[in-house]
Amino acid sequence: MSGSVKLENALLGYTADLTNLNCSVQYVYNNPLFIMPTPLGTPLGDAQLVVDFKLISVRYVLTFDLIDGSGTSSVFNSILNLTTIFGMVSTAAISFTWGARVIPVKIESFVAGTQAGKFDYMPGCTLTLVPFKTL
């Protein structure tokens, strides 16, 4: 999918454009199953009983490289601002733009760090987003 990869909250004016930061997006769909073994010698043989409670969760995992450090006008600082807005405005959504899709999300985790000798370069940052609907 081509196009932009961007996070923004128009209400508070925060934007983090990840399009040109070697960003990859993974769509993670999870449906955990409860698996119970059946005793050998039963009519089911050595099969197992699988129960699907339909506890489905969806996440978007973004992996990217930050190149401008942690200054006040950096993408890193913009993402930090986006991670803290829910304490101020609990129903305010972050718009996640992925190509032609715009998805309201909350940030579950943000991992970033530097390496010795890399200065402002932060390779392999990870941002986990969870889609949600306001009630």
C-alpha positions in Angstrom: 0.0 0.0 0.0 1.5 3.3 -1.0 0.6 6.7 0.5 1.2 8.4 3.7 1.6 7.1 7.3 0.6 9.8 9.7 -0.7 10.3 13.2 -2.6 13.5 14.1 -5.0 15.1 16.6 -6.5 18.1 14.9 -8.2 19.2 18.2 -4.8 19.8 19.9 -2.7 20.4 16.8 -0.3 17.5 17.1 0.9 15.7 14.0 3.6 13.1 13.4 4.3 12.2 9.8 6.1 8.9 9.5 5.8 8.6 5.7 9.5 9.1 4.9 11.0 7.5 8.0 11.4 3.9 6.7 8.0 3.1 8.2 6.4 -0.4 8.0 2.9 -1.1 9.2 1.7 -4.5 10.4 -2.0 -5.3 10.8 -2.4 -7.7 13.7 -5.7 -9.6 14.1 -5.9 -11.8 17.2 -8.6 -14.3 18.1 -7.4 -16.3 21.1 -8.8 -19.8 21.4 -9.3 -21.9 24.5 -8.0 -25.4 23.8 -9.0 -28.4 26.0 -7.4 -31.8 25.4 -9.7 -34.8 25.4 -8.7 -38.1 27.1 -7.4 -40.8 24.8 -9.9 -43.6 24.1 -12.9 -41.3 23.8 -15.0 -41.2 20.7 -13.0 -38.1 19.7 -9.7 -40.1 19.8 -6.7 -37.9 20.4 -8.5 -34.8 19.2 -9.0 -31.7 21.3 -11.9 -29.4 22.0 -11.4 -25.8 20.7 -13.7 -23.1 22.1 -13.9 -19.8 20.3 -15.1 -17.0 22.7 -14.7 -14.5 19.8 -12.5 -12.2 21.9 -11.1 -10.5 18.8 -8.5 -7.8 19.1 -6.9 -5.7 16.4 -3.6 -3.7 16.5 -1.4 -1.8 14.1 2.3 -2.1 14.8 4.4 0.6 13.2 8.2 0.2 13.0 10.2 3.2 11.8 13.5 5.1 12.2 13.5 8.6 13.8 16.2 10.8 12.3 15.7 14.2 14.0 16.4 13.4 17.7 14.3 14.3 20.7 14.1 18.1 20.4 10.9 20.1 20.8 10.2 20.3 17.0 11.1 16.6 16.4 8.8 13.7 15.3 9.8 12.0 18.6 8.4 15.0 20.6 5.2 15.0 18.5 4.6 11.3 19.2 5.2 12.0 22.9 2.6 14.7 22.8 0.1 12.3 21.2 0.8 9.6 23.8 -0.2 11.9 26.6 -3.4 13.6 25.3 -5.8 11.0 26.7 -5.1 12.3 30.2 -6.4 15.7 29.1 -9.2 14.7 26.7 -10.4 11.2 27.2 -12.6 11.0 24.1 -10.2 12.8 21.7 -9.1 10.4 19.0 -5.8 10.2 17.2 -6.3 9.8 13.5 -4.1 7.2 12.0 -3.7 7.7 8.2 -2.5 4.6 6.4 -2.7 5.1 2.7 -6.3 5.9 1.9 -7.6 4.7 5.3 -8.1 7.0 8.3 -8.6 5.1 11.5 -9.3 6.5 15.0 -6.8 4.9 17.4 -5.3 5.1 20.8 -1.6 4.5 21.5 -0.9 1.3 23.4 2.9 1.6 23.5 5.8 3.6 22.1 9.3 2.3 22.1 12.3 4.5 21.0 15.9 4.7 21.9 19.3 5.8 20.7 22.6 3.9 20.1 26.0 5.1 21.1 27.6 7.1 18.3 24.3 7.6 16.4 23.6 11.1 17.8 20.0 12.0 16.8 19.3 8.8 14.9 16.8 6.4 16.6 16.5 3.2 14.5 13.8 0.6 15.1 11.2 2.6 16.9 7.9 0.8 17.5 4.5 2.3 18.0 1.5 0.0 18.8 -2.0 1.4 17.9 -5.4 0.1 18.9 -8.4 1.2 16.9 -11.4 2.4 18.9 -14.8 4.1 18.6 -15.9 7.0 20.8 -19.1 6.3 22.8 
